[in-house]
């Protein structure tokens, strides 16, 4: 491949690579909340389709906030419990 383009749900026009040796697209400023990414191969060294293509996405994210867990109620006794007691 010598040229690629990419478009996301947050860009209105495709962005084209400008490096024919190693096609890469960098979003500046960083793109956030990407739900869809379409990558197109525009040109290659020959007319055959590439046998394999590698896609690398480097991203940073905010760490998740505090996590709370619900309490667990202990059930004691023996025998059969009605299914309603576990709802």
C-alpha positions as CSV (number, residue, x, y, z in Angstrom):
1,X,0.0,0.0,0.0
2,X,1.2,3.5,-0.8
3,X,-1.9,5.5,0.2
4,X,-4.8,5.2,2.5
5,X,-7.6,7.4,3.7
6,X,-9.8,7.2,6.8
7,X,-13.1,8.7,7.9
8,X,-14.8,8.5,11.3
9,X,-18.2,9.4,12.6
10,X,-16.6,12.7,13.9
11,X,-15.0,13.8,10.6
12,X,-16.9,15.1,7.6
13,X,-14.2,14.4,5.0
14,X,-11.7,11.5,4.7
15,X,-8.2,12.2,5.8
16,X,-5.5,10.9,3.5
17,X,-2.0,9.6,4.4
18,X,0.9,11.6,3.2
19,X,3.6,8.9,3.6
20,X,3.9,6.5,0.8
21,X,6.5,4.3,2.5
22,X,4.4,3.8,5.7
23,X,0.9,5.0,5.3
24,X,-0.4,6.4,8.6
25,X,-3.1,8.7,9.7
26,X,-2.9,10.7,12.9
27,X,-5.8,12.7,14.2
28,X,-4.8,16.1,15.6
29,X,-6.5,17.1,17.7
30,X,-7.2,13.7,19.1
31,X,-10.5,12.2,18.1
32,X,-12.9,11.2,20.9
33,X,-15.8,8.8,21.1
34,X,-15.2,7.1,17.8
35,X,-18.0,4.7,16.9
36,X,-17.1,4.0,13.3
37,X,-13.8,3.9,11.4
38,X,-13.7,3.3,7.6
39,X,-10.2,2.8,6.1
40,X,-9.8,2.8,2.3
41,X,-6.7,1.6,0.4
42,X,-6.3,4.2,-2.4
43,X,-3.1,3.0,-4.1
44,X,-0.7,0.1,-3.9
45,X,2.6,-0.9,-5.5
46,X,0.9,-3.2,-7.9
47,X,-2.6,-4.1,-9.1
48,X,-3.0,-7.1,-6.7
49,X,-4.9,-6.9,-3.4
50,X,-2.7,-7.0,-0.4
51,X,-2.5,-10.5,1.1
52,X,-2.7,-9.0,4.7
53,X,-3.2,-5.6,6.2
54,X,-2.2,-4.6,9.8
55,X,-4.2,-2.0,11.6
56,X,-2.8,-0.4,14.7
57,X,-4.9,1.9,16.9
58,X,-3.0,3.8,19.6
59,X,-5.3,5.4,22.1
60,X,-5.4,6.9,25.6
61,X,-8.4,6.9,27.9
62,X,-9.3,8.2,31.3
63,X,-9.2,5.6,34.0
64,X,-12.6,4.4,35.2
65,X,-14.0,6.0,38.3
66,X,-14.7,4.3,41.6
67,X,-16.6,1.1,41.3
68,X,-19.2,0.2,43.9
69,X,-20.5,-3.3,44.3
70,X,-24.0,-4.2,45.7
71,X,-24.1,-5.9,49.0
72,X,-24.8,-9.6,49.2
73,X,-27.5,-10.9,51.5
74,X,-26.7,-14.2,53.1
75,X,-29.3,-16.9,52.9
76,X,-29.3,-19.5,55.7
77,X,-31.2,-22.6,56.3
78,X,-31.7,-25.9,54.5
79,X,-34.2,-27.3,52.1
80,X,-35.8,-25.8,48.9
81,X,-36.1,-22.1,48.7
82,X,-38.8,-20.5,46.5
83,X,-37.2,-18.8,43.5
84,X,-38.8,-15.5,44.6
85,X,-36.4,-15.4,47.6
86,X,-33.5,-14.8,45.1
87,X,-35.0,-11.9,43.2
